[in-house]
Amino acid sequence: MFDNLTQRLGSVVKNLRGQGRLTETNIQDALREVRIALLEADVALPVVRALIDQIKIRALGQEVIGSLTPGQALVGVVHKELTALMGGAIAPLSFASQPPAVFLMAGLQGAGKTTTTGKLVRVIRNMGRKKILVVSADVYRPAAIAQLKMVAGQAEAEFFPSEVGQQPVAIALAALDYAKKHFFDVLIVDTAGRLAIDTVMMTEIQAIHAAVKPVETLFVVDAMQGQDAVNTAKAFNEALPLTGVILTKLDGDTRGGAALSVRHITGKPIKLVGVGEKLSGIEPFHPERMASRILGMGDVLSLIEEAQKGVDEAAARRTVEKLKSGKSFNLEDFKEQMQQMKKLGGLGNLVDKLPGAAKLGAGDIAQGEQQMRRIEGIINSMTPQERRKPEILKASRKRRIAAGAGLQVQDVNRLLAQFEQMQKMMKSMGKGGGMTKMMRSMAGKMPGLR
C-alpha cells in the first residue's frame, strides 16, 4: 500500500547524502518533496501541514545527533513524527466492564464490518475471552443476517438470530439480555451501513449505542477510500463517542493516506488493521512499526509474531529433527515450506515486512507468487515416490509431470536445479552452525526475486 510513498521518501534521503549537515535550506528542499509524497499518498492536507511543521521544528532542533549523516538524521525525525501522527503507541481493546463487554461495529456499507466482526472474534478469543456472541442489527441489506451467521460459524462464535422486520434497537437489547443470562464474555453488535452517511442511519446507531452502552464503539473504515475514509470517520466521530478505528484492506494496492490521516482527524486510535480476506487477516496496529514500514525499514517484529501464530510447530520440529538426523530434504518438505509461507499471508505479506521491501515492485512480488504457484503445480503432478526421491526423475517422467502441470519440461528442470541448491543449504544447516551461511547463500535465490 505504501510503496510509492516509501520510494519518494527514499529518494529524499538519497538526495541528502552529499550534504555535510542538515541546514534550513536543504531541509526546505527535502520537506517540499516529503509534502508532495504525502499529498500523492492521499494524506489529508491539514495532516500534511501539521506533520511537515513538526518535522521542520525537530530537524532544526537539538534532537538531531551530530554524528549522523543528514539522511539518517531526517529519517529518524520523520520516523518519530509519523509514529506520533498515528498515535504513538499501540491502543489495546478494552474489556473494562461487567461481562458481557459490548462491542458496537459502525461504518458504511462495503467497508467490511461483517467480515471484520468475524476477525474480531478471533482476536478476542486469542486474548482469553472464550464465550463470544454476535448479532446482526442490519435489517436492510439483503442476506446481511445470513452472512454474519456464516462468518460466526467460521469464527466459532455463537450467533444470536434476528430477522428482517425487527427493530434494530430491540434486536440489540434482546441479544444483550441473552448474553447476560448465558454468561457470555463479549457481545459484538454488527450494525447496518449505508452507501453514504444519512440522518436515519446516524439516528439509528445512536439509539443502539444508548441502549446497549458499549465498552468499545469501533469505526470500521476501508483504507482504500482515501480522503473519503477520513471524511466519513470525522462524521461518525461527531455522531458517536468512538473508542477506536479498524482499518480494513490495508494490504490493498492504494495510496494509504487514510492510515496516516484518520488518527489525527478523529483523535481516536487505530486499534486493528485488516490485512487479508481470511479471518486470520487482522493484526494490532503498531504506529512505530507502521512508520518503519513506510520508511522502508521493514516490520520484522510483526513478521515474527505472525510466524509464531501461523507456523505449524510440529511440522517445523519434524523438519529440524530430520535435518539433524542427516536425512535428505525432499520435495515433500519443500512443498510443506511453501504451504507454511501461505499461512503467513504469502510472499507479498512477508516481503512487505522485510527491510528494503521498497526495492521490490509489485511486479517482482507478483512474479514471485506466480513462480511459487508453478512450483506447487509441478510438485503436485509428481507421485509420492518422485517427491521423496527426485533423483529418479528422468526424461519420460519429466515430460509427464510437465504435461500434468500444464508447463514445459524446462520448467521442471529449473525447479529441480533450484531444489538441488536448497537441498545443499539445508544439508549445511543440519550440520550445525550453518544458519548464517545458509541465509547468505539464499540471497537472490527466491523464485521470481532474482
Secondary structure as UniProt FT lines:
FT   HELIX           3..15
FT   TURN            16..18
FT   HELIX           24..40
FT   TURN            41..42
FT   HELIX           45..59
FT   TURN            62..63
FT   TURN            66..67
FT   HELIX           70..85
FT   TURN            86..87
FT   STRAND          101..106
FT   TURN            109..110
FT   HELIX           113..126
FT   TURN            127..128
FT   STRAND          132..136
FT   TURN            142..143
FT   HELIX           144..155
FT   STRAND          158..160
FT   TURN            164..165
FT   HELIX           168..181
FT   TURN            182..183
FT   STRAND          186..190
FT   HELIX           199..212
FT   STRAND          216..222
FT   HELIX           223..225
FT   HELIX           227..239
FT   STRAND          244..248
FT   TURN            250..251
FT   HELIX           257..266
FT   STRAND          270..274
FT   TURN            279..280
FT   STRAND          282..284
FT   HELIX           287..294
FT   TURN            295..296
FT   HELIX           300..310
FT   HELIX           313..324
FT   TURN            325..326
FT   HELIX           331..343
FT   TURN            344..345
FT   HELIX           346..352
FT   TURN            355..356
FT   HELIX           357..359
FT   HELIX           362..380
FT   HELIX           384..388
FT   HELIX           390..392
FT   HELIX           395..405
FT   HELIX           409..430
FT   TURN            431..433
FT   HELIX           435..442
FT   TURN            443..444
FT   TURN            447..448
//
